[in-house]
Amino acid sequence: MRTSTMRRYVALVVALPVIAGMALALPAAADVMTFKLLTNYSQASFRSDAPLETFVGTSALEGIQGNLTVDPAKPDDARGNVRVDMNRVTTGIEKRDADMRSKNYLDTEVEANRWVTFEVQRVEVTGPLVPGKETPAKVHGILTIKQKAVPKVAEATVTYIKLTPEQVESQKRFGFTGDNLKVKAKWTATFTEHGIQVPQLLFLKVANEIQMATDLVFVRTQ
């Protein structure tokens, strides 16, 4: 082997470990995924715990919609939106449901008042989402009720569920895909912070504070 060829060979052998180390040090390419809410497996609830009465309003199926964009390796940058159709929320008593939708409360005949929305702005989470592991998180966002937007922080857990091709084949008829997220969240709000006053005659039966919770399943679309 000629001297010049030998030198090039030695230089290449020396450089390879350095190049490999640099490649490992580089951040992984972002894998941002877009998810949509799977309505058949999702629900939202609103709980009022007043001195004389406790009731829970629930919404599911077409009454709840949402989308989410997230990179499982960097879930802090997640963005999304969930909205609930208050015309489809039921508490078990039709008169109470009608009162809740009336002009005195939500006034859902006005289209802009019909939807309660939560817009995800950022997520506090300790690390990447690991398939099969439930990860605690704090979800920062904007809650809008009756067109009044209020910043909120929801306590949440996120579970990343990754299916094998065989599992996808057996579950796709239910709407599931290779990448799925299950998100459970809860937070509190008040009628007054959204510009809604509870009538004095009803304060023993309708609490000003609302305990809100969601149990949502998202499936990847792209």
Backbone torsions as a table, in degrees:
resi	resn	phi	psi	omega
1	MET	NA	131.7	179.7
2	ARG	-66.5	156.1	-176.4
3	THR	-61.0	-43.5	-178.2
4	SER	-64.7	-39.8	178.6
5	THR	-65.5	-41.8	178.7
6	MET	-60.6	-41.3	-179.5
7	ARG	-63.4	-42.9	179.6
8	ARG	-64.3	-38.8	179.3
9	TYR	-63.6	-45.4	179.5
10	VAL	-63.9	-41.4	179.8
11	ALA	-62.4	-39.2	-180.0
12	LEU	-66.6	-43.5	-180.0
13	VAL	-61.8	-40.0	179.6
14	VAL	-69.3	-37.4	-174.5
15	ALA	-76.0	-29.2	-175.1
16	LEU	-55.8	-49.1	179.1
17	PRO	-61.1	-34.8	179.4
18	VAL	-66.3	-45.0	179.3
19	ILE	-62.4	-42.3	179.0
20	ALA	-62.7	-40.9	178.4
21	GLY	-63.8	-39.7	177.9
22	MET	-64.5	-39.5	179.9
23	ALA	-63.7	-40.7	179.6
24	LEU	-67.4	-30.6	-177.4
25	ALA	-76.3	-22.0	-179.1
26	LEU	-68.4	142.1	178.0
27	PRO	-65.2	146.8	179.0
28	ALA	-66.6	146.9	178.9
29	ALA	-62.1	140.5	-178.7
30	ALA	-64.8	138.0	176.9
31	ASP	-122.5	73.3	-177.6
32	VAL	-76.0	125.6	-178.3
33	MET	-112.0	146.3	175.7
34	THR	-106.8	129.5	-178.1
35	PHE	-121.2	151.7	171.3
36	LYS	-121.9	154.7	-179.6
37	LEU	-71.9	133.5	174.4
38	LEU	-93.5	100.4	-168.3
39	THR	-63.9	-32.6	-177.5
40	ASN	-65.3	-19.3	-176.2
41	TYR	-120.5	21.9	-177.4
42	SER	-129.1	151.1	176.1
43	GLN	-155.3	158.7	175.4
44	ALA	-129.8	149.0	179.4
45	SER	-137.3	152.0	179.2
46	PHE	-130.5	120.3	-175.3
47	ARG	-114.5	129.7	174.6
48	SER	-113.7	123.3	-177.8
49	ASP	-119.4	82.7	-178.4
50	ALA	-91.5	165.6	-177.8
51	PRO	-55.0	-39.1	-176.3
52	LEU	-103.6	-10.7	-175.1
53	GLU	-156.1	139.2	173.6
54	THR	-120.4	131.7	176.2
55	PHE	-143.1	157.4	-179.2
56	VAL	-127.3	128.8	173.2
57	GLY	-101.3	136.8	-179.1
58	THR	-128.3	153.8	176.9
59	SER	-142.2	141.2	179.7
60	ALA	-152.0	-172.7	-179.7
61	LEU	51.0	-130.6	-175.5
62	GLU	-68.5	-8.7	-179.7
63	GLY	-77.3	-3.3	179.3
64	ILE	-138.7	134.1	-176.7
65	GLN	-135.3	158.2	178.0
66	GLY	179.9	166.4	176.4
67	ASN	-150.2	160.5	-175.7
68	LEU	-151.8	139.6	174.4
69	THR	-123.1	122.3	-174.8
70	VAL	-154.7	145.5	169.4
71	ASP	-101.0	112.7	-177.6
72	PRO	-54.3	-26.7	178.9
73	ALA	-78.1	-21.6	-179.7
74	LYS	-138.6	67.4	-175.0
75	PRO	-67.9	-12.7	179.0
76	ASP	-58.1	-29.7	-175.5
77	ASP	-90.4	13.5	-177.9
78	ALA	-59.8	144.9	175.4
79	ARG	-135.5	150.9	178.9
80	GLY	178.6	-177.9	-178.3
81	ASN	-152.6	134.4	174.6
82	VAL	-127.0	136.3	178.2
83	ARG	-137.9	145.8	-176.6
84	VAL	-120.9	130.5	178.3
85	ASP	-81.3	108.3	-175.7
86	MET	-69.7	-16.0	174.7
87	ASN	-72.2	-14.6	-179.7
88	ARG	-106.1	1.0	177.7
89	VAL	-78.5	131.6	179.7
90	THR	-123.5	143.1	179.5
91	THR	-113.3	-3.7	-178.9
92	GLY	100.5	-11.1	177.6
93	ILE	-128.7	115.1	-174.3
94	GLU	-61.1	-38.9	-179.7
95	LYS	-62.3	-42.3	179.2
96	ARG	-66.5	-39.2	178.0
97	ASP	-62.1	-42.6	179.7
98	ALA	-65.0	-41.3	178.3
99	ASP	-62.4	-41.2	-178.5
100	MET	-61.6	-34.2	-177.6
101	ARG	-87.7	-6.7	-174.3
102	SER	-70.2	173.1	-179.2
103	LYS	-61.6	-27.3	-178.9
104	ASN	-69.9	-22.0	-178.3
105	TYR	-118.4	-99.9	-172.8
106	LEU	-84.1	-24.1	179.3
107	ASP	52.9	56.6	-172.9
108	THR	-75.0	-4.1	172.7
109	GLU	-65.3	-24.2	173.2
110	VAL	-81.7	120.2	-173.3
111	GLU	-55.6	-38.2	-178.5
112	ALA	-67.8	-20.7	178.7
113	ASN	-91.6	-13.4	-172.1
114	ARG	-65.4	-32.8	-174.2
115	TRP	-105.5	129.8	166.9
116	VAL	-93.1	126.4	-174.7
117	THR	-123.5	149.5	171.7
118	PHE	-128.9	117.0	-179.5
119	GLU	-101.5	117.6	-179.5
120	VAL	-76.0	125.3	-180.0
121	GLN	-107.9	-35.8	174.9
122	ARG	-163.0	163.7	-176.6
123	VAL	-132.1	131.6	172.0
124	GLU	-94.5	118.8	-178.6
125	VAL	-148.2	148.3	-171.7
126	THR	-76.3	-19.1	-177.7
127	GLY	-174.0	-166.4	-179.5
128	PRO	-68.5	160.0	175.4
129	LEU	-80.6	124.5	-178.2
130	VAL	-104.6	126.7	-179.4
131	PRO	-52.6	130.7	177.7
132	GLY	85.0	-4.2	-177.1
133	LYS	-109.8	133.4	175.6
134	GLU	-81.7	124.3	-175.4
135	THR	-114.9	122.7	176.8
136	PRO	-70.7	149.0	-178.6
137	ALA	-155.4	158.3	169.5
138	LYS	-114.1	121.6	-176.6
139	VAL	-103.7	116.0	178.6
140	HIS	-93.5	133.1	-179.1
141	GLY	-165.3	-172.0	-179.3
142	ILE	-117.4	120.1	176.7
143	LEU	-96.9	126.0	179.7
144	THR	-118.4	119.7	175.2
145	ILE	-127.7	126.9	-179.3
146	LYS	52.6	44.2	175.2
147	GLN	67.9	8.9	177.3
148	LYS	-104.7	115.2	-176.5
149	ALA	-92.5	132.8	-179.0
150	VAL	-135.4	130.9	177.1
151	PRO	-65.5	139.7	-179.7
152	LYS	-141.5	155.5	172.7
153	VAL	-124.2	121.1	-178.7
154	ALA	-102.3	136.4	171.1
155	GLU	-80.9	128.7	-172.0
156	ALA	-142.3	163.4	166.9
157	THR	-129.4	142.6	-179.1
158	VAL	-126.2	128.7	176.3
159	THR	-119.3	120.9	178.5
160	TYR	-91.0	118.9	-177.4
161	ILE	-114.3	110.7	-178.4
162	LYS	-107.1	123.5	-177.1
163	LEU	-100.2	146.9	174.1
164	THR	-75.8	163.1	177.3
165	PRO	-54.7	-38.0	179.0
166	GLU	-65.8	-41.4	178.8
167	GLN	-66.7	-39.5	178.0
168	VAL	-59.6	-42.6	-178.4
169	GLU	-59.2	-38.0	-178.1
170	SER	-83.6	-19.3	-175.3
171	GLN	-108.3	-8.8	-174.5
172	LYS	-64.6	-26.4	178.5
173	ARG	-66.4	-19.2	177.0
174	PHE	-93.5	-3.2	177.6
175	GLY	103.2	-3.9	-177.3
176	PHE	-78.8	155.1	179.5
177	THR	-127.6	-170.3	-178.9
178	GLY	-67.0	-28.6	-179.9
179	ASP	-123.1	125.3	-177.3
180	ASN	-138.3	150.0	177.5
181	LEU	-127.3	135.4	172.6
182	LYS	-112.9	120.6	-175.9
183	VAL	-121.9	121.2	174.1
184	LYS	-112.1	132.3	-177.8
185	ALA	-144.9	154.0	176.0
186	LYS	-149.4	147.6	178.3
187	TRP	-162.1	172.3	179.0
188	THR	-119.9	153.4	175.4
189	ALA	-143.6	170.6	175.0
190	THR	-129.9	151.3	175.7
191	PHE	-59.9	-43.5	-172.6
192	THR	-65.7	-35.0	-179.6
193	GLU	-69.0	-12.8	175.7
194	HIS	-107.9	18.5	174.0
195	GLY	76.4	21.1	-179.5
196	ILE	-114.8	125.1	179.9
197	GLN	-98.9	131.6	174.5
198	VAL	-81.7	122.3	-179.9
199	PRO	-55.6	140.9	-177.8
200	GLN	-55.8	-34.9	-178.5
201	LEU	-67.7	-18.1	-174.9
202	LEU	-109.7	1.7	-171.5
203	PHE	-64.8	-20.9	177.5
204	LEU	-79.0	-15.5	-175.9
205	LYS	-116.8	-16.0	178.3
206	VAL	-129.6	116.3	-179.4
207	ALA	-77.6	148.1	174.4
208	ASN	-69.9	-35.0	-179.9
209	GLU	-82.6	135.8	177.9
210	ILE	-115.4	126.3	174.4
211	GLN	-94.9	117.2	-173.3
212	MET	-110.4	141.3	-179.9
213	ALA	-146.6	148.0	176.6
214	THR	-133.8	147.2	174.0
215	ASP	-132.7	99.9	-166.3
216	LEU	-120.0	144.4	173.7
217	VAL	-120.6	125.6	178.4
218	PHE	-114.0	142.0	177.7
219	VAL	-122.2	143.3	-176.8
220	ARG	-70.7	137.0	177.0
221	THR	-107.9	-27.7	177.4
222	GLN	-162.8	NA	NA
